[in-house]
Amino acid sequence: MLEQIASQMRNKKLPMVDDLRDESDHENPTRLVIVPRSNRVDMEQVMNHLFATTDLEKSYRVNLNMIGLDGRPAVKNLLEILTEWLTFRRDTVRRRLNHRLEKCLSAFISLKVCWWRSSISMK
């Protein structure tokens, strides 16, 4: 992306930009600083130009066709997919925890019955 913007500056297709710096570091993995020629340059216009002519913004067509929780295939948007995924995970975790709880309760009841029988036989 940096090379694309620099190439446009070299080819004089971005006359309103004076300097371009890459200030990326470990805290800010992607930080590009674009310095305008003057303070009268409309940065909104510069950003719209960069979005249109570089890889700063990309659009992809996707088909989000999936089988929902109701078992029927449907085209869903991202919000619906995430909502259904969270519902699925919550239900799955609840079922797993209930199964573990039932195993523990079964073991506890078995121990309680053994203790009760042993206390009766001691008398």
C-alpha positions in Angstrom: 0.0 0.0 0.0 2.9 2.3 0.8 4.4 1.6 -2.5 1.1 2.4 -4.3 0.8 5.8 -2.7 4.5 6.6 -3.3 4.1 5.6 -6.9 1.2 8.0 -7.3 3.3 10.7 -5.7 6.1 10.1 -8.1 3.7 10.1 -11.1 2.2 13.4 -10.0 -1.2 11.9 -9.5 -1.3 13.1 -5.9 -0.2 16.7 -6.1 -1.9 17.6 -2.8 0.4 15.4 -0.8 3.8 16.6 0.3 5.2 13.7 2.3 4.4 10.1 3.2 5.9 8.3 6.2 5.6 4.8 7.6 5.5 5.1 11.4 4.5 1.5 12.2 5.9 0.0 15.3 5.0 -2.8 17.8 2.3 -0.7 19.4 0.8 0.5 16.1 1.4 -2.2 13.5 0.0 -0.1 10.7 0.5 3.6 10.8 0.9 5.7 7.6 1.2 9.4 8.0 0.2 11.5 5.0 1.4 15.1 5.1 -0.6 17.6 2.9 1.1 20.3 0.9 -0.8 23.0 2.8 -3.5 23.2 5.5 -6.0 24.2 2.8 -6.0 20.7 1.3 -9.2 18.8 1.8 -8.1 15.6 3.5 -11.5 14.1 2.9 -10.9 14.4 -0.8 -7.4 13.0 -0.5 -8.7 10.0 1.5 -11.5 9.4 -1.1 -8.9 9.4 -3.9 -6.7 7.0 -2.0 -9.6 4.6 -1.2 -10.5 4.6 -4.9 -7.0 4.1 -6.4 -5.1 2.0 -3.8 -5.6 -1.1 -1.7 -6.5 1.0 1.3 -10.1 -0.1 0.9 -11.1 -3.4 -0.8 -14.5 -4.8 -1.5 -15.2 -8.5 -1.8 -18.4 -10.3 -2.9 -19.3 -13.1 -0.6 -22.2 -15.6 -0.5 -23.2 -16.1 3.1 -25.4 -19.1 2.5 -25.6 -21.3 5.6 -27.7 -23.8 7.5 -29.1 -22.0 10.5 -30.0 -23.3 14.0 -33.5 -24.2 12.6 -31.8 -26.6 10.2 -32.8 -24.7 7.0 -30.4 -23.1 4.5 -30.7 -19.4 4.1 -28.6 -16.4 3.1 -27.7 -14.5 6.2 -25.9 -11.2 6.9 -22.9 -11.1 9.2 -24.8 -10.0 12.2 -27.2 -12.9 11.9 -24.3 -15.4 11.5 -22.5 -14.1 14.6 -25.8 -14.0 16.6 -26.5 -17.6 15.7 -22.9 -18.7 16.4 -23.0 -17.2 19.8 -26.4 -18.8 20.5 -24.9 -22.2 19.4 -21.8 -21.8 21.5 -23.8 -20.8 24.6 -26.1 -23.8 24.2 -23.2 -26.1 23.6 -21.3 -24.9 26.7 -24.5 -25.1 28.8 -25.1 -28.7 27.6 -21.5 -29.7 28.4 -21.7 -28.1 31.9 -25.0 -29.7 32.6 -23.6 -33.1 31.6 -20.6 -32.6 33.9 -22.9 -31.5 36.8 -25.1 -34.6 36.3 -22.0 -36.8 36.5 -20.8 -35.1 39.7 -24.3 -35.3 41.2 -24.5 -38.9 40.4 -21.2 -39.6 42.0 -22.2 -37.6 45.0 -25.5 -39.4 45.4 -23.7 -42.8 45.1 -21.2 -41.7 47.8 -24.0 -40.5 50.0 -25.9 -43.8 49.6 -22.7 -45.7 50.5 -22.2 -43.5 53.5 -25.8 -44.0 54.6 -25.6 -47.8 54.2 -22.3 -47.9 56.1 -23.7 -45.8 58.9 -26.8 -48.1 59.2 -24.6 -51.3 59.3 -22.5 -49.8 62.1 -25.5 -49.6 64.4 
